[in-house]
């Protein structure tokens, strides 16, 4: 909401697709994440640049990839009901 993407997400199918792909990065193999992120960022509309900058600065830089990658895990949530 701070980035003003609520309307874009609601109204634009392409924005929703990009956001879903971004949320799916933890499911990729660890060695594929950086390239997939760069490809996704390069192919995304300029309106999503702030989102990609945030994601890159926080999730790609501050937090090691192996801490949020779940590609090799059997259990991918902390909800025992799932």
C-alpha positions as CSV (number, residue, x, y, z in Angstrom):
1,X,0.0,0.0,0.0
2,X,2.8,2.4,0.8
3,X,4.1,2.0,-2.8
4,X,0.6,2.7,-4.2
5,X,0.3,-0.7,-5.9
6,X,-3.1,-1.6,-4.6
7,X,-4.9,-0.1,-7.5
8,X,-2.4,-1.5,-10.0
9,X,-2.7,-5.0,-8.5
10,X,-6.5,-4.8,-8.6
11,X,-6.8,-3.4,-12.1
12,X,-3.8,-4.9,-14.0
13,X,-3.5,-8.6,-14.8
14,X,0.1,-8.1,-15.8
15,X,0.9,-6.5,-12.4
16,X,-0.8,-9.4,-10.6
17,X,1.3,-11.9,-12.7
18,X,4.5,-10.2,-11.9
19,X,3.7,-10.0,-8.2
20,X,2.8,-13.7,-8.1
21,X,6.1,-14.6,-9.9
22,X,8.0,-12.5,-7.3
23,X,6.2,-14.4,-4.5
24,X,7.1,-17.7,-6.1
25,X,10.9,-17.0,-6.1
26,X,11.4,-18.9,-2.8
27,X,10.1,-22.1,-4.6
28,X,12.9,-22.0,-7.1
29,X,16.2,-23.9,-6.7
30,X,18.6,-21.7,-4.7
31,X,21.0,-21.2,-7.6
32,X,18.2,-20.0,-9.9
33,X,16.8,-17.3,-7.7
34,X,19.1,-14.4,-8.6
35,X,18.9,-14.9,-12.4
36,X,15.1,-15.3,-12.2
37,X,14.8,-12.1,-10.1
38,X,16.9,-10.1,-12.6
39,X,14.9,-11.5,-15.6
40,X,11.6,-10.7,-13.8
41,X,12.8,-7.2,-12.9
42,X,14.0,-6.5,-16.4
43,X,10.7,-7.6,-18.0
44,X,8.5,-5.7,-15.5
45,X,6.8,-2.3,-16.0
46,X,8.5,0.8,-14.6
47,X,5.6,1.2,-12.2
48,X,6.9,-1.8,-10.2
49,X,10.5,-0.5,-9.8
50,X,10.0,0.6,-6.2
51,X,8.7,-2.9,-5.4
52,X,11.7,-4.5,-7.0
53,X,14.1,-2.1,-5.3
54,X,12.6,-3.0,-1.9
55,X,12.7,-6.7,-2.6
56,X,16.3,-6.5,-3.8
57,X,17.5,-4.4,-1.0
58,X,15.7,-6.4,1.8
59,X,15.2,-9.9,0.6
60,X,18.0,-10.3,-1.8
61,X,20.7,-8.4,0.2
62,X,19.9,-8.2,3.9
63,X,18.5,-11.7,4.3
64,X,20.6,-14.6,2.9
65,X,18.7,-16.5,0.2
66,X,19.1,-19.9,1.9
67,X,17.0,-18.6,4.8
68,X,13.9,-17.9,2.7
69,X,14.3,-20.5,0.0
70,X,11.9,-23.5,0.5
71,X,12.6,-25.4,-2.7
72,X,14.0,-28.5,-1.0
73,X,11.7,-28.5,2.0
74,X,8.8,-30.9,2.4
75,X,6.9,-28.6,4.8
76,X,6.7,-25.0,3.4
77,X,4.6,-23.3,6.0
78,X,4.5,-23.1,9.8
79,X,0.8,-24.0,9.8
80,X,0.4,-27.6,10.9
81,X,-3.1,-27.8,9.5
82,X,-2.0,-27.4,5.9
